[in-house]
Amino acid sequence: MDELTALYQEVLLDHSRNPRNCRVIAGTAATAEGDNPLCGDAVTVYLDLQEDRVADAAFVGRGCAISQASASLMTETVAGKTTAEVRALAERFRDLVTARSAGDGEELGKLAVFRGVREFPMRVKCATLAWHTLLAALDEAGERQKEPS
């Protein structure tokens, strides 16, 4: 195992054992629930949206190390970004873990630790569950903004 792979494994284990932003945000602007009944992973994503920016992101969930680490790193990464930036980031993350991208994901920063998931197709759903749920929360917030007052 090379040094980079070992470092990536350390980051994944750290975020799965000590997830960041694992909490409920009271009075959130957007919330969505996601689950993968095949493996038992479940996550609820909470977003505090200020105008068109993610002011805060959090999650509560259960599941394997990959799903929990993904949710933890996701909440750290999206905080402060615009909703358009978050959607683009989610697409690049999906491309990374599904091997749609030939790159190593280094442009994704810490999220590059998930590039090894592409070698295990059954784990892709674990890594992307929080991201799909994040997008659902953004969609829900967008729909609520369209509703007449």
C-alpha positions in Angstrom: 0.0 0.0 0.0 1.4 3.4 -1.0 1.5 6.4 1.4 -1.3 8.2 -0.3 -3.6 5.2 -0.1 -2.8 4.8 3.6 -3.5 8.5 4.2 -6.8 8.1 2.4 -7.8 5.2 4.6 -6.9 7.1 7.7 -9.1 10.0 6.6 -12.0 7.7 5.9 -11.7 5.9 9.2 -11.4 9.2 11.1 -14.5 10.6 9.5 -16.5 7.4 10.1 -15.4 7.1 13.7 -15.6 10.8 14.5 -18.1 12.2 12.0 -18.2 16.0 11.7 -21.5 17.9 11.7 -23.4 14.9 12.9 -26.3 16.8 14.4 -29.7 18.3 13.7 -29.9 21.9 12.6 -33.0 23.4 14.3 -35.2 25.4 12.0 -33.5 24.3 8.9 -34.5 25.6 5.5 -34.1 22.3 3.9 -34.2 18.6 5.0 -34.3 15.3 3.2 -34.1 11.7 4.1 -32.3 9.0 2.2 -31.9 5.3 2.7 -30.4 2.3 1.0 -32.6 -0.6 2.1 -30.2 -3.1 0.5 -27.5 -2.4 3.0 -29.2 -0.5 5.8 -27.5 2.9 5.3 -29.8 5.8 6.2 -29.1 9.5 6.4 -31.0 12.7 7.0 -29.4 15.9 5.6 -30.1 19.3 7.2 -29.2 22.5 5.4 -29.3 26.1 6.6 -29.6 28.1 3.4 -29.0 31.8 3.5 -30.1 33.3 0.2 -28.4 31.0 -2.3 -25.6 29.8 -0.1 -25.2 26.8 2.3 -24.6 28.6 5.6 -24.5 25.3 7.5 -24.8 21.6 6.7 -25.3 18.6 9.0 -26.5 15.1 9.0 -27.8 12.3 11.2 -27.5 8.7 10.0 -26.4 5.2 10.4 -24.6 2.8 8.2 -21.2 1.6 7.0 -17.9 3.5 7.4 -18.1 4.7 3.8 -21.6 6.2 4.0 -20.8 7.9 7.3 -17.5 9.3 6.2 -19.0 10.5 3.0 -21.7 12.4 4.8 -19.2 13.9 7.2 -16.8 15.1 4.5 -19.7 16.3 2.4 -21.1 18.6 5.2 -17.6 20.0 5.7 -17.1 20.6 2.0 -20.4 22.2 1.1 -20.6 24.7 3.9 -20.2 28.2 2.5 -20.8 27.2 -1.1 -23.6 28.4 -3.4 -26.3 25.9 -4.3 -24.9 25.9 -7.9 -21.4 25.1 -6.6 -22.9 22.3 -4.4 -24.7 20.8 -7.4 -21.6 20.9 -9.5 -19.5 19.4 -6.7 -22.1 16.6 -6.3 -21.8 15.8 -10.0 -18.0 15.7 -9.8 -18.1 13.5 -6.8 -20.5 11.1 -8.5 -18.2 11.0 -11.5 -15.2 10.3 -9.3 -16.7 7.3 -7.5 -18.4 5.8 -10.6 -15.2 6.1 -12.7 -16.9 8.5 -15.2 -13.9 10.7 -14.6 -10.5 9.5 -15.6 -8.9 11.9 -13.1 -7.7 11.1 -9.6 -10.1 13.6 -8.0 -7.4 15.8 -6.5 -9.4 18.9 -7.5 -12.0 17.7 -5.0 -9.6 18.1 -2.1 -10.4 15.7 0.8 -13.2 14.1 -1.2 -10.5 12.5 -3.4 -10.3 9.8 -0.6 -13.3 8.2 -2.2 -11.7 7.5 -5.6 -11.0 3.9 -4.5 -14.8 3.3 -4.2 -14.9 2.9 -8.0 -13.1 -0.4 -7.6 -16.1 -1.7 -5.6 -19.3 -1.0 -7.5 -21.5 -2.3 -4.6 -20.1 0.5 -2.4 -20.9 3.4 -4.8 -24.4 3.7 -3.3 -22.8 3.9 0.1 -20.6 6.8 -0.9 -23.3 8.7 -2.9 -26.3 8.3 -0.5 -25.6 11.5 1.4 -25.0 13.4 -1.8 -28.3 12.2 -3.4 -30.0 13.2 -0.2 -28.3 16.6 -0.2 -29.6 17.2 -3.7 -33.1 16.2 -2.6 -32.8 18.8 0.2 -31.8 21.5 -2.3 -34.7 20.5 -4.6 -37.1 20.6 -1.7 -35.9 24.1 -0.7 -36.3 25.3 -4.3 -39.8 24.0 -4.5 -40.7 25.7 -1.2 -39.4 29.0 -2.6 -41.7 28.7 -5.6 -44.8 28.1 -3.5 -47.1 31.2 -3.2 -47.1 32.8 0.3 
